[in-house]
Amino acid sequence: EVQLVESGGGLVQVGGSLRLSCAASGFTFDDYAIGWSRQAPGKEREGLLCISSSGSSEYVADPVKGRFTISSDNAKHTVYLQRNNLRPEDTAVYYCRADRWPVTYWGEGAQVTGSS
């Protein structure tokens, strides 16, 4: 059974930092590009960051450049999202995803709420 399980969400002060984790199982982790997306209330889901299966290329969306970083530990089949300098507009459900065309797997999501 394929699973992507996010953890580390919660309430975070504006300007603070938080790391999300995504533990993957049930598929060949090294063969998939891994990334993070989010969906804010009333908005469409947007892609934030993605790292290729080889780790040689990376995508970072403009709204999070310089604040969010993605990393992976292939030995642990885990991908991380480090979020710094959080803003109120970062409040959203954060989803982990794994892609290998034409297949995409999604996690259930982790709620992150910014507080002032």
DSSP file with accessible surface (Angstrom, degrees, kcal/mol):
  #  RESIDUE AA STRUCTURE BP1 BP2  ACC     N-H-->O    O-->H-N    N-H-->O    O-->H-N    TCO  KAPPA ALPHA  PHI   PSI    X-CA   Y-CA   Z-CA
    1    1 A E              0   0  191      0, 0.0     2,-0.3     0, 0.0    26,-0.1   0.000 360.0 360.0 360.0 129.4    0.0    0.0    0.0
    2    2 A V        +     0   0   49     24,-0.2     2,-0.4    22,-0.1    24,-0.2  -0.569 360.0 177.4 -75.9 132.1    1.3    3.4   -1.0
    3    3 A Q  E     -A   25   0A  89     22,-2.7    22,-2.1    -2,-0.3     2,-0.4  -0.998  23.2-178.9-139.7 136.9    1.5    5.9    1.8
    4    4 A L  E     -A   24   0A  11     -2,-0.4   104,-0.8   102,-0.3     2,-0.6  -0.971  18.5-171.8-126.7 114.2    2.7    9.5    2.2
    5    5 A V  E     -A   23   0A  75     18,-2.3    18,-2.4    -2,-0.4     2,-0.2  -0.920   6.2-157.5-118.4 112.1    2.3   10.6    5.8
    6    6 A E  E     +A   22   0A  20     -2,-0.6     2,-0.3    16,-0.2    16,-0.2  -0.581  17.1 170.7 -84.3 148.9    2.9   14.2    6.7
    7    7 A S  E     +A   21   0A  64     14,-2.2    14,-2.6    -2,-0.2   103,-0.1  -0.972  43.6  61.6-150.6 161.5    3.8   15.3   10.2
    8    8 A G        +     0   0   40     -2,-0.3    11,-0.1     1,-0.2    -1,-0.1   0.473  65.5 135.8 101.6   3.7    4.9   18.4   12.1
    9    9 A G        +     0   0   37     12,-0.1     2,-0.3    85,-0.1    -1,-0.2  -0.186  20.5 100.8 -75.6 174.9    2.0   20.7   11.4
   10   10 A G  E    S-d  112   0B  32    101,-1.2   103,-2.6   100,-0.1     2,-0.5  -0.982  71.0 -23.6 149.8-157.5    0.4   22.9   13.9
   11   11 A L  E     +d  113   0B 128     -2,-0.3     2,-0.4   101,-0.2   103,-0.2  -0.780  56.6 179.0 -94.7 128.6    0.2   26.5   15.2
   12   12 A V  E     -d  114   0B  13    101,-2.9   103,-2.7    -2,-0.5     2,-0.1  -0.993  28.6-115.9-133.5 138.6    3.2   28.7   14.4
   13   13 A Q  E >   -d  115   0B 139     -2,-0.4     3,-2.5   101,-0.2    73,-0.3  -0.411  42.2 -96.9 -70.1 143.9    3.9   32.3   15.2
   14   14 A V  T 3  S+     0   0   60    101,-2.9    73,-0.2     1,-0.3    -1,-0.1  -0.407 115.8  26.1 -58.3 132.8    4.3   34.7   12.3
   15   15 A G  T 3  S+     0   0   43     71,-3.0    70,-0.6     1,-0.3    -1,-0.3   0.252 103.9 112.3  92.0 -10.4    8.0   35.0   11.7
   16   16 A G    <   -     0   0   22     -3,-2.5    70,-2.2    70,-0.2     2,-0.3  -0.119  61.5-118.4 -86.1-173.4    8.7   31.6   13.2
   17   17 A S        +     0   0   65     67,-0.2     2,-0.3    68,-0.2    67,-0.2  -0.895  24.8 175.8-128.8 155.8   10.0   28.4   11.7
   18   18 A L  E     - B   0  83A  40     65,-2.3    65,-2.7    -2,-0.3     2,-0.5  -0.969  17.7-145.2-158.1 141.9    8.6   24.9   11.3
   19   19 A R  E     - B   0  82A 126     -2,-0.3     2,-0.3    63,-0.2    63,-0.2  -0.958  12.0-160.8-114.6 128.1    9.7   21.7    9.7
   20   20 A L  E     - B   0  81A   0     61,-2.7    61,-2.6    -2,-0.5     2,-0.3  -0.803   7.0-156.9-100.0 147.3    7.3   19.3    8.1
   21   21 A S  E     -AB   7  80A  24    -14,-2.6   -14,-2.2    -2,-0.3     2,-0.4  -0.902   6.7-162.6-121.2 151.9    8.2   15.7    7.4
   22   22 A a  E     -AB   6  79A   0     57,-2.1    57,-2.2    -2,-0.3     2,-0.5  -0.946   6.7-159.4-136.0 113.7    6.8   13.3    4.9
   23   23 A A  E     -AB   5  78A  49    -18,-2.4   -18,-2.3    -2,-0.4     2,-0.3  -0.832  13.4-159.4 -95.8 126.0    7.4    9.5    5.4
   24   24 A A  E     +A    4   0A   9     53,-3.1     2,-0.3    -2,-0.5   -20,-0.2  -0.806  18.6 157.4-108.8 145.7    6.9    7.5    2.2
   25   25 A S  E     +A    3   0A  48    -22,-2.1   -22,-2.7    -2,-0.3     3,-0.1  -0.981  47.2  49.6-156.9 160.1    6.3    3.8    1.8
   26   26 A G  S    S+     0   0   53     -2,-0.3     2,-0.3   -24,-0.2   -24,-0.2   0.480  99.9  59.9  89.7   1.7    4.9    1.3   -0.7
   27   27 A F  S    S-     0   0   26    -24,-0.1     2,-1.3   -26,-0.1    -1,-0.2  -0.959  98.7 -82.5-151.1 169.3    6.7    2.5   -3.7
   28   28 A T    >   -     0   0   85     -2,-0.3     3,-1.9     1,-0.2     4,-0.3  -0.612  41.7-166.9 -80.4  96.0   10.3    2.9   -5.0
   29   29 A F  G >  S+     0   0    6     -2,-1.3     3,-1.7     1,-0.3    -1,-0.2   0.854  80.8  58.8 -53.7 -43.3   11.2    6.2   -3.4
   30   30 A D  G 3  S+     0   0   82      1,-0.3    -1,-0.3    44,-0.1    -2,-0.1   0.679 100.4  58.1 -65.8 -16.3   14.4    6.8   -5.4
   31   31 A D  G <  S+     0   0   69     -3,-1.9     2,-0.4     2,-0.1    -1,-0.3   0.464  96.7  76.9 -92.0  -2.2   12.5    6.6   -8.7
   32   32 A Y  S <  S-     0   0   24     -3,-1.7     2,-0.3    -4,-0.3    68,-0.2  -0.859  75.8-126.0-116.2 144.2   10.1    9.5   -7.9
   33   33 A A  E     -E   99   0B  23     66,-2.9    66,-3.1    -2,-0.4     2,-0.4  -0.679  34.3-151.9 -76.2 138.7   10.3   13.2   -7.8
   34   34 A I  E     +EF  98  51B   4     17,-2.2    17,-3.0    -2,-0.3     2,-0.3  -0.937  23.8 153.8-120.1 138.6    9.1   14.4   -4.4
   35   35 A G  E     -EF  97  50B   1     62,-2.6    62,-2.4    -2,-0.4     2,-0.4  -0.900  34.3-117.7-153.2 178.8    7.5   17.7   -3.6
   36   36 A W  E     +EF  96  49B   1     13,-2.6    12,-2.7    -2,-0.3    13,-1.6  -0.984  24.2 175.5-126.7 139.3    5.3   19.8   -1.5
   37   37 A S  E     -EF  95  47B   2     58,-2.7    58,-3.0    -2,-0.4     2,-0.3  -0.833  10.8-156.3-129.3 169.2    2.1   21.7   -2.3
   38   38 A R  E     -EF  94  46B  11      8,-2.3     8,-3.0    -2,-0.3     2,-0.4  -0.986   9.7-153.8-146.3 158.2   -0.4   23.6   -0.2
   39   39 A Q  E     -E   93   0B  69     54,-2.2    54,-2.3    -2,-0.3     6,-0.2  -0.949  13.8-159.7-135.5 113.2   -4.0   24.7   -0.3
   40   40 A A    >   -     0   0   16      4,-0.4     3,-2.3    -2,-0.4    52,-0.2  -0.514  44.0 -74.5 -85.3 158.4   -5.0   27.8    1.6
   41   41 A P  T 3  S+     0   0  105      0, 0.0    -1,-0.1     0, 0.0     3,-0.1  -0.278 118.9   4.1 -55.4 127.9   -8.7   28.4    2.5
   42   42 A G  T 3  S+     0   0   91      1,-0.2     2,-0.3    -3,-0.1    -2,-0.0   0.539 114.3 100.3  77.0   6.3  -10.7   29.3   -0.5
   43   43 A K  S <  S-     0   0  143     -3,-2.3    -1,-0.2     1,-0.0     2,-0.1  -0.807  75.0-101.4-122.7 163.8   -7.8   28.9   -2.9
   44   44 A E        -     0   0  172     -2,-0.3    -4,-0.4     1,-0.1     2,-0.2  -0.431  48.3 -90.8 -77.4 157.6   -6.6   26.2   -5.3
   45   45 A R        -     0   0   92     -6,-0.2     2,-0.4    -2,-0.1    -6,-0.2  -0.453  47.6-162.5 -67.4 136.5   -3.8   23.9   -4.5
   46   46 A E  E     -F   38   0B  73     -8,-3.0    -8,-2.3    -2,-0.2     2,-0.3  -0.967  18.3-120.6-126.6 142.3   -0.4   25.3   -5.5
   47   47 A G  E     +F   37   0B  36     -2,-0.4   -10,-0.3   -10,-0.2     3,-0.1  -0.590  30.7 173.2 -77.2 139.0    2.9   23.6   -6.0
   48   48 A L  E     -     0   0B   1    -12,-2.7    13,-3.2     1,-0.4     2,-0.3   0.793  57.1  -4.7-111.4 -57.5    5.7   24.9   -3.8
   49   49 A L  E     -FG  36  60B   3    -13,-1.6   -13,-2.6    11,-0.2    -1,-0.4  -0.994  54.3-178.4-144.4 151.7    8.9   22.9   -4.1
   50   50 A C  E     -FG  35  59B  37      9,-2.0     9,-2.8    -2,-0.3     2,-0.4  -0.992   9.9-158.7-152.0 142.7   10.0   19.8   -5.8
   51   51 A I  E     -FG  34  58B  18    -17,-3.0   -17,-2.2    -2,-0.3     7,-0.2  -0.982  26.7-117.7-124.4 136.7   13.2   17.8   -6.0
   52   52 A S    >   -     0   0   26      5,-2.4     3,-1.1    -2,-0.4   -20,-0.1  -0.206  29.0-106.4 -69.5 164.9   14.0   15.4   -8.8
   53   53 A S  T 3  S+     0   0   55      1,-0.3   -21,-0.2   -22,-0.2    -1,-0.1   0.831 123.4  45.4 -61.8 -31.1   14.5   11.7   -8.2
   54   54 A S  T 3  S-     0   0   86    -23,-0.1    -1,-0.3     3,-0.0   -21,-0.1   0.588 108.2-125.6 -87.2  -9.8   18.2   12.1   -8.7
   55   55 A G  S <  S+     0   0   45     -3,-1.1    -2,-0.1     2,-0.2    17,-0.0   0.540  79.8 116.3  77.5   7.3   18.4   15.2   -6.5
   56   56 A S  S    S+     0   0   99      1,-0.1     2,-0.3    -5,-0.0    -3,-0.1   0.640  71.2  35.4 -87.3 -14.9   20.0   17.0   -9.4
   57   57 A S        -     0   0   69      2,-0.0    -5,-2.4     0, 0.0     2,-0.3  -0.975  62.7-171.1-139.3 156.7   17.3   19.6  -10.0
   58   58 A E  E     -G   51   0B 105     -2,-0.3     2,-0.4    -7,-0.2    -7,-0.2  -0.998  11.6-150.1-148.8 142.8   14.9   21.5   -7.8
   59   59 A Y  E     -G   50   0B 128     -9,-2.8    -9,-2.0    -2,-0.3     2,-0.4  -0.956  13.4-178.2-115.1 136.1   11.9   23.7   -8.3
   60   60 A V  E     -G   49   0B  32     -2,-0.4   -11,-0.2   -11,-0.2     2,-0.1  -0.985  24.0-130.1-133.9 123.5   10.9   26.5   -5.9
   61   61 A A    >>  -     0   0    5    -13,-3.2     3,-1.7    -2,-0.4     4,-0.7  -0.395  24.1-115.9 -72.0 149.2    7.8   28.7   -6.4
   62   62 A D  G >4 S+     0   0  125      1,-0.3     3,-1.0     2,-0.2    -1,-0.1   0.855 108.6  62.4 -55.3 -41.6    8.3   32.4   -6.1
   63   63 A P  G 34 S+     0   0   61      0, 0.0    -1,-0.3     0, 0.0   -15,-0.1   0.725 115.1  32.8 -61.5 -18.4    6.1   33.0   -3.0
   64   64 A V  G X> S+     0   0    0     -3,-1.7     4,-2.6   -16,-0.2     3,-2.2   0.386  83.0 131.0-120.0   4.0    8.4   30.8   -0.9
   65   65 A K  T << S+     0   0  121     -3,-1.0     4,-0.1    -4,-0.7    -3,-0.0  -0.321  81.0  13.1 -59.7 134.4   11.8   31.5   -2.4
   66   66 A G  T 34 S+     0   0   87      2,-0.4    -1,-0.3     1,-0.1     3,-0.1   0.322 127.9  58.5  82.9  -9.1   14.4   32.3    0.2
   67   67 A R  T <4 S+     0   0   14     -3,-2.2    17,-2.1     1,-0.3     2,-0.4   0.693  98.8  48.6-119.2 -36.0   12.1   31.1    3.0
   68   68 A F  E  <  -C   83   0A   4     -4,-2.6    -2,-0.4    15,-0.2     2,-0.3  -0.871  60.1-175.8-111.4 143.2   11.2   27.5    2.3
   69   69 A T  E     -C   82   0A  74     13,-2.3    13,-2.6    -2,-0.4     2,-0.4  -0.981  12.4-147.0-135.1 151.5   13.7   24.6    1.5
   70   70 A I  E     +C   81   0A  10     -2,-0.3     2,-0.3    11,-0.2    11,-0.2  -0.903  21.6 165.1-116.6 142.5   13.2   21.0    0.6
   71   71 A S  E     -C   80   0A  58      9,-1.6     9,-3.3    -2,-0.4     2,-0.3  -0.969  16.0-152.6-148.2 162.3   15.4   18.1    1.4
   72   72 A S  E     -C   79   0A  46     -2,-0.3     2,-0.6     7,-0.3     7,-0.2  -0.982  14.0-152.3-140.6 150.6   15.2   14.4    1.4
   73   73 A D  E >>> -C   78   0A  50      5,-3.2     5,-1.9    -2,-0.3     4,-0.7  -0.919  13.8-172.5-118.7  96.5   16.8   11.4    3.2
   74   74 A N  G >45S+     0   0   59     -2,-0.6     3,-0.5     1,-0.2    -1,-0.1   0.832  83.1  59.5 -64.1 -30.3   16.6    8.6    0.7
   75   75 A A  G 345S+     0   0   94      1,-0.2    -1,-0.2    -3,-0.1    -2,-0.0   0.852 115.0  35.7 -65.3 -32.4   17.8    6.1    3.3
   76   76 A K  G <45S-     0   0  139     -3,-0.7    -1,-0.2     2,-0.2    -2,-0.2   0.417 105.1-127.8 -97.9  -2.2   14.8    6.9    5.5
   77   77 A H  T <<5 +     0   0   75     -4,-0.7   -53,-3.1    -3,-0.5     2,-0.4   0.914  66.8 132.3  53.9  45.5   12.4    7.5    2.5
   78   78 A T  E   < -BC  23  73A  18     -5,-1.9    -5,-3.2   -55,-0.2     2,-0.4  -0.981  43.0-162.5-132.7 139.0   11.5   10.8    4.1
   79   79 A V  E     -BC  22  72A   1    -57,-2.2   -57,-2.1    -2,-0.4     2,-0.3  -0.930  13.0-153.4-120.4 146.2   11.3   14.3    2.6
   80   80 A Y  E     -BC  21  71A  29     -9,-3.3    -9,-1.6    -2,-0.4     2,-0.5  -0.877  11.3-157.5-121.5 150.8   11.3   17.5    4.6
   81   81 A L  E     -BC  20  70A   0    -61,-2.6   -61,-2.7    -2,-0.3     2,-0.6  -0.959  11.4-163.3-126.8 109.1   10.0   21.0    4.2
   82   82 A Q  E     -BC  19  69A  58    -13,-2.6   -13,-2.3    -2,-0.5     2,-0.5  -0.860   8.7-169.0 -93.3 122.7   11.8   23.6    6.3
   83   83 A R  E     +BC  18  68A   0    -65,-2.7   -65,-2.3    -2,-0.6     2,-0.3  -0.962   7.2 178.6-119.2 120.9    9.7   26.8    6.5
   84   84 A N        +     0   0   61    -17,-2.1   -67,-0.2    -2,-0.5   -68,-0.2  -0.792  59.5  19.8-117.5 160.5   11.3   30.0    7.9
   85   85 A N  S    S-     0   0   89    -70,-0.6    -1,-0.2    -2,-0.3   -68,-0.2   0.933  83.8-152.8  49.9  54.8   10.0   33.5    8.4
   86   86 A L        -     0   0    3    -70,-2.2   -71,-3.0   -73,-0.3   -70,-0.2  -0.284   9.4-157.5 -64.0 143.7    6.4   32.3    8.3
   87   87 A R    >   -     0   0   96    -73,-0.2     3,-2.2    -3,-0.1     4,-0.2  -0.794  31.2-108.6-117.1 159.1    3.7   34.8    7.1
   88   88 A P  G >  S+     0   0   78      0, 0.0     3,-1.8     0, 0.0    26,-0.3   0.869 118.4  60.6 -55.8 -34.9    0.0   34.8    7.7
   89   89 A E  G 3  S+     0   0  109      1,-0.3   -49,-0.0   -49,-0.0    -3,-0.0   0.537  87.8  73.9 -73.8  -3.9   -0.6   33.9    4.1
   90   90 A D  G <   +     0   0    3     -3,-2.2     2,-0.3     2,-0.0    -1,-0.3   0.513  66.2 118.1 -82.9  -5.6    1.4   30.7    4.7
   91   91 A T    <   +     0   0   32     -3,-1.8     2,-0.3    -4,-0.2    22,-0.2  -0.489  45.4 108.2 -62.6 122.5   -1.6   29.3    6.6
   92   92 A A  E    S- H   0 112B   1     20,-2.0    20,-2.6    -2,-0.3     2,-0.6  -0.977  75.6 -81.1-175.4 172.4   -2.7   26.2    4.6
   93   93 A V  E     -EH  39 111B  32    -54,-2.3   -54,-2.2    -2,-0.3     2,-0.5  -0.891  46.7-146.7 -92.9 126.3   -2.9   22.5    4.4
   94   94 A Y  E     -EH  38 110B   0     16,-3.1    16,-2.1    -2,-0.6     2,-0.4  -0.850  13.8-164.1-102.1 130.0    0.5   21.2    3.2
   95   95 A Y  E     -E   37   0B  34    -58,-3.0   -58,-2.7    -2,-0.5     2,-0.3  -0.915  12.3-144.6-117.4 139.7    0.6   18.1    1.1
   96   96 A a  E     -E   36   0B   0     -2,-0.4    11,-2.4   -60,-0.2     2,-0.3  -0.745  24.5-173.9 -93.3 143.7    3.5   15.9    0.2
   97   97 A R  E     -EI  35 106B  66    -62,-2.4   -62,-2.6    -2,-0.3     2,-0.4  -0.989  17.6-156.0-140.6 152.8    3.4   14.4   -3.3
   98   98 A A  E     -EI  34 105B   0      7,-2.2     7,-2.7    -2,-0.3     2,-0.4  -0.997  16.8-166.0-128.7 130.5    5.5   11.9   -5.3
   99   99 A D  E     +EI  33 104B  37    -66,-3.1   -66,-2.9    -2,-0.4     2,-0.2  -0.967  27.0 152.5-125.2 133.5    5.6   11.9   -9.1
  100  100 A R  E >   - I   0 103B 136      3,-2.6     3,-2.8    -2,-0.4   -68,-0.1  -0.740  65.5 -76.1-150.2 102.3    6.7    9.5  -11.8
  101  101 A W  T 3  S+     0   0  239      1,-0.4     3,-0.1    -2,-0.2    -2,-0.0  -0.047 117.1  11.2 -46.8 132.3    4.8   10.2  -14.9
  102  102 A P  T 3  S+     0   0   98      0, 0.0     2,-0.4     0, 0.0    -1,-0.4  -0.908 119.0  74.9 -97.4  22.0    1.9    9.2  -15.3
  103  103 A V  E <   +I  100   0B  53     -3,-2.8    -3,-2.6     2,-0.0     2,-0.4  -0.761  49.5 179.2-101.3 137.2    1.6    8.4  -11.6
  104  104 A T  E     -I   99   0B  57     -2,-0.4     2,-0.4    -5,-0.2    -5,-0.2  -0.998   8.2-163.6-132.9 129.6    1.1   10.9   -8.7
  105  105 A Y  E     -I   98   0B  66     -7,-2.7    -7,-2.2    -2,-0.4     2,-0.4  -0.912   8.2-162.0-109.5 144.2    0.7   10.0   -5.1
  106  106 A W  E     -I   97   0B  95     -2,-0.4  -102,-0.3    -9,-0.2    -9,-0.2  -0.936  11.6-135.3-124.2 146.8   -0.6   12.4   -2.5
  107  107 A G        -     0   0    7    -11,-2.4  -102,-0.2    -2,-0.4     3,-0.1  -0.352  33.0-106.7 -83.8 176.6   -0.4   12.5    1.3
  108  108 A E        -     0   0  176   -104,-0.8  -103,-0.1     1,-0.2   -13,-0.1   0.689  62.6-116.8 -80.3 -18.6   -3.4   13.4    3.4
  109  109 A G        -     0   0   24    -13,-0.1     2,-0.4     1,-0.1   -14,-0.2   0.027  13.8-119.1 100.6 153.4   -2.1   16.8    4.3
  110  110 A A  E     - H   0  94B  13    -16,-2.1   -16,-3.1  -103,-0.1     2,-0.4  -0.998  23.9-129.3-131.5 127.9   -0.9   18.6    7.4
  111  111 A Q  E     - H   0  93B  92     -2,-0.4  -101,-1.2   -18,-0.2     2,-0.4  -0.598  23.6-175.5 -79.2 130.7   -2.6   21.8    8.7
  112  112 A V  E     -dH  10  92B   3    -20,-2.6   -20,-2.0    -2,-0.4     2,-0.5  -0.996   2.5-172.2-126.4 127.5   -0.3   24.7    9.4
  113  113 A T  E     -d   11   0B  51   -103,-2.6  -101,-2.9    -2,-0.4     2,-0.4  -0.974  14.5-142.8-124.3 127.7   -1.7   27.9   10.9
  114  114 A G  E     -d   12   0B  22     -2,-0.5     2,-0.4   -26,-0.3  -101,-0.2  -0.704  18.2-166.2 -87.9 137.2    0.1   31.1   11.5
  115  115 A S  E      d   13   0B  34   -103,-2.7  -101,-2.9    -2,-0.4    -2,-0.0  -0.948 360.0 360.0-123.4 147.3   -0.7   33.1   14.6
  116  116 A S              0   0  147     -2,-0.4  -101,-0.0  -103,-0.2  -103,-0.0  -0.565 360.0 360.0-105.8 360.0    0.2   36.7   15.4
